[in-house]
Amino acid sequence: MLNKNSITKLKIAFEKSDFTYEGLATVVGISKSYCYKIINAHKYKKRLYYGTASKIAKALNEEVADLFDEHENFFNNKVSLRDTR
């Protein structure tokens, strides 16, 4: 489970990538601030749809389950599976 000092697998993958928050947000089709809050989920509790998580994982060349398993626990299983766009 995440706490305010946790570094998630998503954050590590993002830091290893060449993306900026703005660049990743553009590829995924979300705002820069929303992208920042998703990647820094240990500080912010934002609803995350599966479709958005999938686009982020694809952009970072990772698997959704690998990047977001910590987020699912953090959000008390509130990751929505209905958005599969």
Secondary structure as UniProt FT lines:
FT   TURN            4..5
FT   HELIX           9..16
FT   HELIX           21..28
FT   HELIX           32..39
FT   TURN            40..43
FT   HELIX           50..59
FT   TURN            60..61
FT   HELIX           64..74
FT   TURN            75..76
//
